[in-house]
Amino acid sequence: MNILKADLEQVVSPPPPIETDMTLEEFLESDLERYEYVKGELILIPPTSGEHGDISSNIQWYLYSHIRSNQLGRIYTSDTGFQVGDRILMPDIAFVSTERLPDDRRKAFSIPPDLAVEVVSPTDAQFRVIEKTLAYLSAGTQLVWVVEPVAKTVTVYRSETDIKTLTREDTLTGEDVVEGFSCEISQLFE
């Protein structure tokens, strides 16, 4: 039984960061994919689970439908990199308002998103999720949603002190960032 437990822990452990002497600028010019750049380390973003994909797709669909019909900006998936201070991060879903969209979108965005959505995976370390959330806010992201599949909750961050956790009984809104958007939390987990 202990061998099985050890094997399971290895499966859900996040891959260790890779130290590099690469600068942020060199990372931006590289052809590395599926990595985030954080404080001189490369963080491999492993493939996600089907559950993660279901939840991400639901959030993306609800957001996309609202944003597109109201011409508020663009939605981006986890393949898109954003410069967040001295990091390049790839949120599971990101929103950038029309007013902030850069003209040149052939490289990672040199700005943080207006809204960043992180869906917690079994391989995510909690401290990394929180660290990433605070980095988004510090860099100017106005709203961060951390979606927890096991508890079926969404924690909404506006700042380090303005934090609220919503349950399946609640409604998620875009507040003043994605104006007019609302969705029942339970719908995200269908």
ZADONU-835467 format. One line per field, with one value per residue: residue number from 1; x, y, z of N, C-alpha, C, CB in turn. Coordinates in Angstrom, 3 decimals. Glycine has a CB too. Example, Ala and Ser with C-alpha at 12.3 -4.5 7.8 and 13.67 -1.06 7.14 Angstrom:
# residues 2
num <- (1 2)
n.east <- (13.190 12.850)
n.north <- (-5.690 -2.250)
n.up <- (7.800 7.080)
ca.east <- (12.300 13.670)
ca.north <- (-4.500 -1.060)
ca.up <- (7.800 7.140)
c.east <- (13.200 12.900)
c.north <- (-3.300 0.030)
c.up <- (7.800 7.870)
cb.east <- (11.308 14.084)
cb.north <- (-4.473 -0.598)
cb.up <- (9.046 5.725)
# end
This chain:
# residues 190
num <- (1 2 3 4 5 6 7 8 9 10 11 12 13 14 15 16 17 18 19 20 21 22 23 24 25 26 27 28 29 30 31 32 33 34 35 36 37 38 39 40 41 42 43 44 45 46 47 48 49 50 51 52 53 54 55 56 57 58 59 60 61 62 63 64 65 66 67 68 69 70 71 72 73 74 75 76 77 78 79 80 81 82 83 84 85 86 87 88 89 90 91 92 93 94 95 96 97 98 99 100 101 102 103 104 105 106 107 108 109 110 111 112 113 114 115 116 117 118 119 120 121 122 123 124 125 126 127 128 129 130 131 132 133 134 135 136 137 138 139 140 141 142 143 144 145 146 147 148 149 150 151 152 153 154 155 156 157 158 159 160 161 162 163 164 165 166 167 168 169 170 171 172 173 174 175 176 177 178 179 180 181 182 183 184 185 186 187 188 189 190)
n.east <- (0.820 1.955 3.801 2.139 0.972 3.255 3.900 1.612 1.893 4.152 3.112 1.347 2.967 4.368 6.461 9.942 11.310 13.465 16.582 17.978 20.238 19.181 17.861 14.913 14.330 15.737 14.318 11.852 12.553 13.131 12.242 10.898 8.241 5.323 6.399 6.750 8.316 9.943 11.501 14.177 13.924 12.731 9.540 7.935 4.923 2.808 0.770 -2.788 -5.570 -8.574 -10.760 -9.854 -9.681 -12.416 -13.563 -12.097 -12.851 -15.612 -15.618 -14.280 -16.065 -18.432 -17.414 -16.317 -18.622 -20.065 -18.202 -17.597 -20.149 -20.625 -18.511 -16.133 -13.436 -10.765 -10.453 -8.066 -6.289 -4.538 -2.207 -1.113 1.266 1.963 3.519 4.254 5.189 8.416 8.164 7.034 3.936 1.372 -1.805 -4.663 -6.952 -7.406 -8.320 -8.278 -8.978 -10.478 -9.388 -6.818 -5.527 -2.603 -1.048 0.786 0.661 2.182 3.978 4.603 2.438 3.262 2.125 0.183 -2.776 -6.196 -8.025 -7.225 -7.440 -7.032 -7.112 -7.013 -4.822 -4.111 -1.333 -0.495 1.182 0.075 1.307 2.549 0.381 -0.838 1.323 1.567 -0.922 -0.717 1.388 0.197 -1.693 0.017 1.317 -0.643 -2.959 -6.430 -8.319 -8.477 -9.325 -9.348 -9.886 -11.157 -11.330 -11.885 -13.190 -15.085 -15.166 -14.700 -12.227 -12.072 -9.940 -9.180 -7.284 -4.486 -5.830 -8.524 -10.439 -12.532 -14.327 -16.286 -19.048 -20.800 -23.349 -23.331 -23.032 -20.833 -19.289 -18.185 -17.578 -16.331 -14.532 -15.024 -17.552 -20.983 -20.925 -22.027 -22.373 -23.562 -21.840 -22.031 -22.467 -19.976 -18.780 -20.086)
n.north <- (-1.200 1.293 1.663 2.140 4.554 6.209 6.159 7.452 9.997 10.867 11.137 13.321 15.351 18.538 19.274 19.929 23.289 24.624 25.895 28.734 30.748 32.437 35.509 37.547 38.841 37.232 34.871 35.667 35.890 33.306 29.977 28.397 26.494 25.987 26.644 28.689 31.705 32.489 34.467 33.823 31.122 28.285 27.131 24.249 23.683 21.228 18.851 19.083 17.711 15.938 16.879 19.417 20.553 20.476 22.297 24.652 25.028 25.479 27.915 29.544 29.475 30.702 33.249 34.078 34.177 36.300 38.439 38.642 39.189 41.659 43.148 43.620 43.014 40.631 37.074 34.810 31.712 29.119 28.895 31.319 33.758 36.159 39.138 39.605 41.642 40.762 38.332 35.709 34.592 32.115 32.215 30.096 31.046 34.203 37.648 40.509 43.844 45.762 48.342 48.004 46.214 45.236 46.355 44.693 41.351 39.111 37.984 37.050 38.770 42.052 43.092 42.692 40.598 41.884 40.354 37.376 33.882 31.089 27.682 25.299 22.585 19.057 18.902 21.384 23.393 24.806 27.144 28.174 28.848 30.869 32.662 33.286 34.488 36.794 38.016 38.643 40.592 42.536 43.379 44.700 43.431 43.406 41.691 38.451 35.103 32.196 28.968 26.184 22.885 20.580 21.452 22.868 25.706 29.257 31.537 34.913 37.460 40.794 42.350 42.077 42.091 42.216 39.753 37.080 34.060 32.076 29.836 26.896 27.826 30.465 33.412 34.215 37.186 39.611 41.971 45.278 44.809 42.896 43.936 43.456 40.701 37.586 34.492 31.414 29.750 26.967 26.200 26.279 23.927 21.864)
n.up <- (0.000 0.763 -1.287 -3.506 -2.670 -2.634 -5.364 -6.380 -5.223 -6.588 -9.131 -8.911 -8.057 -8.648 -11.487 -10.940 -10.865 -13.425 -13.169 -14.763 -16.681 -18.399 -19.504 -19.021 -21.417 -23.239 -22.900 -23.944 -26.618 -27.245 -28.444 -26.705 -25.539 -23.509 -21.094 -18.212 -17.190 -14.329 -12.112 -12.995 -13.355 -15.161 -15.495 -16.073 -17.715 -17.311 -19.219 -18.787 -16.873 -17.927 -16.478 -15.711 -18.254 -18.995 -17.147 -17.696 -20.373 -20.067 -18.594 -20.404 -22.572 -21.536 -20.829 -23.329 -24.974 -23.797 -23.877 -26.612 -27.773 -26.682 -27.490 -25.933 -25.768 -25.919 -25.457 -24.149 -24.317 -22.441 -23.887 -24.333 -23.556 -21.005 -19.967 -16.715 -14.559 -13.734 -14.925 -17.156 -17.659 -18.106 -17.990 -17.372 -18.573 -20.040 -20.122 -22.127 -22.399 -25.068 -25.281 -24.296 -25.912 -27.541 -30.606 -31.942 -31.838 -32.136 -30.441 -26.989 -24.761 -23.714 -21.556 -18.523 -18.191 -18.046 -16.668 -15.066 -15.091 -13.159 -13.100 -10.716 -10.709 -10.117 -10.061 -9.273 -6.950 -3.972 -2.916 -5.191 -6.812 -5.294 -5.160 -7.872 -8.316 -6.684 -8.019 -10.501 -9.621 -8.503 -10.799 -12.162 -13.061 -12.847 -11.801 -10.502 -10.861 -9.035 -9.553 -7.986 -8.433 -6.777 -4.387 -5.680 -5.943 -6.423 -5.968 -5.671 -6.421 -5.843 -4.762 -2.465 -0.106 -0.659 -1.032 -1.902 -1.469 -3.504 -3.646 -4.965 -4.708 -5.346 -7.510 -10.076 -11.065 -13.504 -12.458 -12.523 -14.479 -16.519 -17.688 -16.979 -17.119 -15.846 -14.123 -12.932 -10.366 -10.193 -12.848 -14.007 -13.340 -14.598)
ca.east <- (0.000 2.826 4.399 1.122 0.867 4.457 3.738 0.585 2.465 5.048 2.301 0.732 3.953 4.732 7.854 10.781 11.746 14.795 17.324 18.562 20.849 18.468 17.156 13.528 14.365 16.149 13.188 10.851 13.043 13.333 11.102 10.421 6.794 4.807 7.173 6.638 9.608 9.715 12.695 15.339 13.631 11.745 8.542 7.235 3.478 2.483 -0.597 -3.791 -6.530 -9.848 -11.583 -9.318 -10.115 -13.868 -13.818 -11.525 -13.708 -16.864 -15.352 -13.948 -17.278 -19.305 -16.753 -16.215 -19.957 -20.401 -17.234 -17.759 -21.410 -20.573 -17.297 -15.368 -12.010 -10.424 -10.160 -6.892 -6.159 -3.296 -1.052 -0.703 2.107 1.805 4.570 3.680 6.391 9.626 7.785 6.126 2.972 0.341 -3.010 -5.535 -7.793 -7.106 -9.109 -7.666 -9.989 -10.209 -8.538 -5.458 -4.951 -1.460 -1.125 1.594 0.324 2.923 4.810 3.934 1.981 4.165 1.258 -0.584 -4.188 -7.136 -8.545 -6.495 -8.149 -6.193 -7.835 -6.049 -4.598 -3.480 0.116 -0.217 1.499 -0.735 2.089 2.798 -0.869 -0.977 2.409 1.202 -2.060 -0.211 2.200 -0.752 -2.237 1.106 1.667 -1.727 -4.175 -7.460 -9.189 -7.967 -10.203 -8.689 -10.962 -10.759 -12.245 -12.287 -14.184 -16.025 -15.232 -13.907 -11.757 -11.955 -8.939 -9.072 -6.026 -4.006 -6.765 -9.904 -10.503 -13.746 -14.494 -17.661 -19.376 -21.776 -24.601 -23.102 -22.902 -19.570 -19.486 -16.979 -17.474 -16.113 -13.481 -15.776 -18.844 -22.201 -20.779 -22.379 -22.535 -23.669 -20.622 -22.328 -22.364 -18.569 -18.358 -20.964)
ca.north <- (0.000 2.460 1.834 2.779 5.943 6.912 6.329 8.460 11.297 11.262 11.517 14.629 16.355 19.403 19.117 20.967 24.359 24.491 27.156 29.151 32.077 33.158 36.707 37.645 39.208 36.037 33.941 36.165 35.632 31.861 29.238 27.487 26.478 25.290 27.047 30.034 32.221 33.095 34.761 33.074 29.690 27.844 26.274 23.460 23.574 19.910 18.709 19.078 16.603 16.158 17.728 20.778 21.000 20.732 23.537 25.763 25.221 26.112 29.320 30.225 29.604 31.729 34.545 34.416 34.554 37.628 39.426 38.790 39.852 43.048 43.738 44.156 42.711 39.283 35.997 34.029 30.422 28.859 28.923 32.708 34.284 37.555 39.638 39.966 42.098 40.129 36.954 35.416 33.624 31.669 31.859 29.156 31.914 35.617 38.640 41.823 44.760 46.340 49.531 47.622 45.253 45.753 46.181 43.531 40.205 37.950 37.468 37.132 40.116 42.796 43.622 41.652 40.624 42.560 39.247 36.110 32.763 29.925 26.504 24.528 21.211 18.223 19.131 22.736 23.620 25.936 28.379 28.725 29.462 32.141 33.533 33.729 35.400 38.068 38.619 39.273 41.801 43.499 43.884 45.510 42.676 43.968 40.663 37.088 34.036 30.915 27.980 24.975 21.825 19.635 22.122 23.549 27.100 30.252 32.610 36.144 38.375 42.152 42.826 41.172 42.113 42.112 38.358 36.387 32.729 31.801 28.408 26.517 28.562 31.870 33.864 34.865 38.330 40.248 43.245 46.389 44.406 42.322 44.506 42.769 39.240 36.828 33.062 30.626 28.944 25.550 25.973 26.109 22.573 20.883)
ca.up <- (0.000 0.811 -2.613 -4.336 -2.225 -3.108 -6.806 -6.599 -4.882 -7.671 -10.283 -8.732 -7.681 -9.774 -11.909 -10.320 -11.764 -14.018 -13.061 -16.030 -16.674 -19.446 -19.046 -19.473 -22.835 -23.984 -22.864 -24.896 -27.977 -27.435 -28.986 -25.669 -25.363 -22.328 -19.926 -17.683 -16.719 -13.024 -11.315 -13.467 -13.431 -16.137 -14.869 -17.079 -17.548 -17.836 -19.737 -17.725 -16.864 -18.614 -15.611 -15.873 -19.585 -18.965 -16.405 -18.488 -21.555 -19.630 -18.266 -21.651 -23.397 -20.954 -20.991 -24.754 -25.473 -23.294 -24.355 -28.065 -28.116 -26.198 -28.054 -24.804 -25.896 -26.383 -24.513 -24.549 -23.654 -21.711 -24.788 -24.503 -22.499 -20.602 -19.086 -15.425 -13.860 -14.265 -15.245 -18.261 -17.155 -19.038 -17.249 -18.083 -19.403 -19.787 -20.840 -22.336 -22.940 -26.382 -25.134 -23.914 -26.858 -28.299 -32.056 -32.326 -30.992 -32.636 -29.350 -25.686 -24.436 -22.832 -20.499 -17.843 -18.591 -17.142 -15.865 -15.190 -14.484 -12.899 -12.655 -9.944 -11.165 -9.098 -10.044 -8.790 -5.545 -3.520 -2.775 -6.532 -7.275 -4.566 -5.614 -9.221 -8.150 -6.175 -9.086 -11.435 -9.005 -8.369 -12.132 -12.715 -13.362 -11.980 -11.243 -10.674 -10.374 -8.805 -9.593 -7.257 -8.865 -5.738 -3.540 -6.580 -5.520 -7.144 -5.094 -6.455 -5.874 -6.383 -4.184 -1.419 1.017 -1.153 -1.479 -1.467 -2.031 -3.911 -3.713 -6.001 -4.467 -5.676 -8.890 -10.406 -11.961 -14.028 -11.757 -13.454 -15.413 -17.647 -17.312 -17.372 -17.101 -14.649 -14.369 -11.708 -10.118 -10.485 -14.294 -14.391 -13.000 -15.260)
c.east <- (0.864 3.489 3.415 0.983 2.062 4.373 2.721 1.127 3.426 4.255 1.771 1.714 4.293 6.178 8.701 11.145 13.164 15.472 17.976 19.244 20.232 17.776 15.721 13.478 14.755 15.035 12.127 11.255 13.202 12.091 10.590 8.906 6.450 5.662 6.749 8.023 9.351 11.049 13.894 15.151 12.605 10.829 7.783 5.757 3.063 1.072 -1.579 -4.732 -7.772 -10.760 -11.156 -9.774 -11.595 -14.175 -13.303 -12.397 -15.015 -16.661 -15.096 -15.203 -18.174 -18.701 -16.732 -17.559 -20.313 -19.482 -17.395 -19.035 -21.434 -19.323 -16.427 -13.864 -11.815 -10.160 -8.962 -6.804 -4.770 -2.054 -0.436 0.084 1.872 2.975 3.885 4.862 7.615 9.389 7.039 5.231 1.928 -0.901 -3.854 -6.466 -7.429 -8.021 -8.292 -8.716 -9.522 -9.222 -7.076 -4.806 -3.776 -1.661 -0.393 1.323 1.039 3.821 3.991 3.542 2.967 3.397 0.615 -2.039 -5.016 -7.714 -7.679 -7.296 -7.178 -7.088 -6.803 -6.027 -4.013 -1.968 0.485 0.116 0.750 0.064 2.373 1.556 -1.054 0.088 2.083 0.058 -1.586 0.665 1.297 -1.231 -1.193 1.456 0.543 -2.951 -5.227 -8.278 -8.565 -8.986 -9.358 -9.803 -10.454 -11.741 -12.720 -13.389 -15.294 -16.287 -14.431 -13.525 -11.443 -11.009 -9.013 -7.765 -5.591 -4.979 -8.227 -10.054 -11.821 -13.849 -15.981 -17.865 -20.400 -23.094 -24.524 -23.048 -21.574 -19.867 -18.138 -16.718 -17.280 -15.040 -14.089 -17.232 -20.009 -22.109 -21.247 -22.657 -22.660 -22.401 -20.867 -22.188 -20.923 -18.102 -19.237 -20.192)
c.north <- (1.264 2.726 2.544 4.250 6.760 7.154 7.419 9.849 11.778 11.754 12.934 15.698 17.231 19.147 20.228 22.045 24.088 25.845 27.469 30.501 32.949 34.385 36.660 37.939 38.008 35.003 34.360 35.883 34.133 31.221 28.200 27.612 25.663 25.541 28.450 30.421 32.968 33.232 33.892 31.570 29.439 26.851 25.569 23.408 22.233 19.882 18.614 17.889 16.949 17.064 19.190 21.355 21.313 22.073 24.747 26.069 25.894 27.595 30.111 30.467 30.709 33.116 34.993 34.903 35.972 38.700 39.694 39.563 41.311 43.795 44.411 43.953 41.304 38.349 35.226 32.767 30.264 28.780 30.316 33.193 35.766 37.947 40.186 40.355 41.491 38.660 36.896 34.297 33.310 31.262 30.871 29.902 33.349 36.481 39.918 42.696 45.356 47.498 49.171 46.653 45.864 45.509 44.926 42.399 38.944 37.327 37.504 38.589 40.781 43.445 42.458 41.695 41.456 41.546 38.031 35.044 31.604 28.800 25.600 23.084 20.388 18.448 20.526 22.722 24.877 27.225 28.996 29.418 30.822 33.134 34.126 34.753 36.771 38.776 39.304 40.611 42.895 44.144 44.699 44.749 43.111 42.917 39.301 36.132 32.779 29.889 26.678 23.848 20.888 20.238 22.773 24.983 27.972 31.320 33.806 37.087 39.705 42.791 41.795 41.083 42.003 40.755 37.764 35.053 32.481 30.292 28.159 27.253 30.006 32.124 34.595 36.021 38.867 41.597 44.365 46.051 43.806 42.696 43.701 41.252 38.677 35.385 32.366 29.784 27.496 25.236 25.736 24.675 21.490 20.031)
c.up <- (0.000 -0.528 -3.535 -3.969 -2.718 -4.606 -7.122 -6.298 -5.966 -8.874 -10.124 -8.252 -8.875 -10.187 -11.307 -11.341 -12.263 -13.908 -14.403 -15.851 -17.776 -18.831 -19.551 -20.967 -23.702 -24.005 -23.884 -26.341 -28.266 -28.045 -27.980 -25.529 -24.132 -21.084 -19.520 -17.179 -15.424 -12.292 -11.718 -13.488 -14.522 -15.443 -15.988 -16.739 -18.155 -18.423 -18.561 -17.870 -17.681 -17.803 -15.737 -17.208 -19.638 -18.310 -17.182 -19.697 -21.184 -19.348 -19.545 -22.490 -22.849 -21.115 -22.447 -25.294 -25.051 -23.889 -25.844 -28.407 -27.667 -26.659 -26.980 -24.939 -26.407 -25.209 -25.047 -23.703 -23.046 -22.592 -24.879 -23.294 -22.272 -19.723 -17.839 -14.536 -14.516 -14.615 -16.569 -17.759 -18.213 -18.242 -18.065 -19.026 -19.043 -20.636 -20.921 -22.999 -24.264 -26.280 -24.875 -24.891 -27.614 -29.803 -32.508 -31.353 -31.466 -31.583 -28.072 -25.431 -23.478 -21.681 -19.762 -18.328 -17.613 -16.152 -16.136 -14.448 -14.364 -12.378 -11.981 -10.446 -10.025 -9.000 -9.526 -7.300 -5.116 -3.424 -4.136 -7.078 -6.602 -5.008 -6.997 -9.148 -7.683 -7.203 -10.118 -10.865 -8.900 -9.709 -12.772 -13.164 -12.352 -11.236 -11.531 -10.082 -10.226 -8.609 -8.991 -7.591 -7.760 -4.867 -4.357 -6.111 -6.478 -6.123 -5.981 -5.727 -6.610 -5.913 -3.151 -0.252 0.599 -1.835 -1.001 -2.187 -2.271 -4.022 -4.819 -5.865 -4.977 -7.176 -9.046 -11.342 -12.419 -13.399 -12.766 -14.488 -16.679 -17.367 -17.871 -17.334 -15.769 -15.048 -13.018 -11.564 -10.499 -11.973 -14.752 -14.219 -13.639 -16.234)
cb.east <- (-0.933 3.879 4.814 -0.228 0.772 5.732 3.310 -0.645 3.186 5.951 1.141 -0.402 5.220 4.533 7.969 12.068 11.679 14.726 18.399 17.485 22.387 17.430 17.871 12.775 15.352 17.418 12.576 10.641 14.380 13.677 11.492 11.120 6.085 4.731 8.703 5.550 10.297 8.710 12.391 16.506 13.120 12.424 7.571 7.824 2.714 2.619 -0.716 -4.588 -6.930 -10.545 -11.479 -7.764 -9.790 -14.602 -13.156 -10.088 -13.994 -17.411 -14.141 -12.925 -18.055 -19.561 -15.331 -15.729 -21.028 -20.315 -15.813 -17.786 -22.579 -20.635 -17.669 -15.839 -11.291 -9.197 -11.400 -5.594 -6.439 -3.429 -1.460 -1.922 3.555 0.460 5.456 2.820 6.338 10.768 6.920 6.900 2.300 0.854 -3.834 -6.353 -9.344 -5.615 -10.487 -6.349 -10.298 -11.510 -9.057 -5.471 -6.020 -0.140 -0.550 3.112 -1.191 3.752 6.133 4.860 0.562 4.927 0.169 -0.511 -4.750 -8.282 -10.052 -5.024 -9.407 -5.048 -8.575 -6.389 -3.655 -3.757 0.684 -1.418 3.056 -1.351 3.410 3.245 -2.087 -0.882 3.747 0.789 -3.079 0.575 3.085 -1.970 -2.791 2.337 2.028 -1.224 -3.928 -8.376 -10.636 -6.560 -11.422 -7.705 -11.472 -10.717 -11.590 -11.076 -13.508 -17.356 -14.711 -14.704 -10.496 -13.352 -7.514 -10.291 -6.180 -2.646 -6.571 -10.258 -9.284 -15.010 -13.890 -17.992 -19.919 -22.031 -24.931 -21.821 -24.093 -18.561 -20.301 -17.081 -16.313 -15.716 -12.524 -15.567 -18.938 -22.580 -19.316 -23.612 -21.333 -24.951 -20.185 -23.748 -22.945 -17.684 -18.361 -22.107)
cb.north <- (-0.002 2.280 0.465 2.062 6.011 6.107 5.011 8.170 11.225 10.092 10.536 14.519 15.690 20.896 19.123 20.344 25.730 24.003 27.081 29.222 31.970 32.228 38.004 38.735 40.370 35.429 33.881 37.668 36.339 31.177 28.550 27.779 25.907 23.796 26.990 30.130 33.156 32.254 34.561 33.396 29.153 27.211 27.097 22.034 24.789 18.856 17.446 20.385 16.251 14.827 17.264 20.778 19.951 19.604 23.479 25.424 23.881 25.413 29.445 29.407 28.262 31.440 34.478 33.197 33.569 37.650 38.956 37.408 39.104 43.067 44.755 43.519 42.890 39.326 35.051 34.866 29.284 27.588 28.447 33.603 34.038 37.780 40.742 38.775 41.729 40.244 36.355 35.012 34.145 30.483 33.128 28.312 31.631 35.940 38.892 41.733 45.884 46.814 50.404 47.010 44.771 45.088 47.399 43.881 39.976 38.344 38.296 36.588 40.079 43.868 44.577 41.831 39.191 43.255 38.952 36.224 32.360 30.263 25.772 24.580 21.179 16.767 18.940 23.658 23.762 25.626 28.103 27.612 28.534 31.910 32.747 32.513 34.821 37.847 37.541 38.331 41.487 42.819 42.727 46.271 41.110 44.822 40.758 36.904 33.794 30.967 27.757 25.238 21.022 19.234 23.171 22.766 27.259 30.871 32.168 36.814 37.769 43.019 44.265 41.626 43.369 43.292 37.526 37.251 31.643 32.502 27.903 25.031 28.561 32.341 34.781 33.863 39.445 40.402 43.223 47.654 43.395 40.714 45.942 43.193 38.832 37.454 32.480 29.720 29.034 25.196 27.158 27.033 22.407 21.582)
cb.up <- (1.208 1.878 -3.213 -4.185 -0.688 -2.771 -7.452 -5.737 -3.535 -8.074 -10.471 -7.758 -7.126 -9.407 -13.454 -9.724 -11.053 -15.515 -11.931 -17.140 -16.862 -20.153 -19.533 -18.688 -23.064 -23.372 -21.441 -24.703 -28.188 -26.093 -30.307 -24.318 -26.612 -22.602 -20.215 -16.544 -17.792 -12.189 -9.833 -12.623 -12.070 -17.401 -13.940 -17.175 -18.229 -16.738 -20.661 -17.735 -15.422 -18.886 -14.139 -15.784 -20.617 -18.214 -15.011 -18.950 -22.237 -18.376 -17.300 -22.451 -23.448 -19.469 -20.453 -25.565 -24.959 -21.766 -24.065 -28.742 -27.490 -24.686 -29.131 -23.530 -24.557 -27.302 -24.309 -24.410 -24.638 -20.951 -26.177 -24.733 -22.819 -19.860 -19.795 -14.795 -12.358 -13.254 -14.124 -19.598 -15.885 -19.919 -16.906 -17.088 -19.183 -20.090 -20.146 -23.213 -21.932 -27.033 -24.000 -22.547 -27.850 -27.814 -32.766 -32.352 -30.980 -33.829 -29.193 -24.536 -23.819 -23.627 -21.084 -16.295 -18.675 -17.947 -16.191 -14.618 -15.317 -11.876 -13.856 -8.433 -12.400 -9.389 -11.442 -9.055 -5.311 -2.182 -2.036 -7.498 -6.976 -3.044 -5.665 -10.105 -7.148 -4.887 -9.775 -11.710 -7.630 -7.781 -13.041 -13.843 -13.308 -12.787 -11.833 -9.998 -11.346 -7.554 -11.049 -5.710 -9.914 -4.870 -2.674 -6.664 -4.078 -8.379 -4.250 -6.679 -5.980 -5.949 -3.536 -0.918 1.804 -2.148 -0.942 -1.733 -1.092 -5.258 -2.350 -5.953 -2.968 -5.043 -9.296 -11.051 -11.262 -15.518 -10.738 -12.685 -14.749 -17.787 -17.788 -18.730 -17.365 -13.927 -15.201 -11.726 -8.627 -10.016 -15.043 -13.574 -11.500 -15.987)
# end
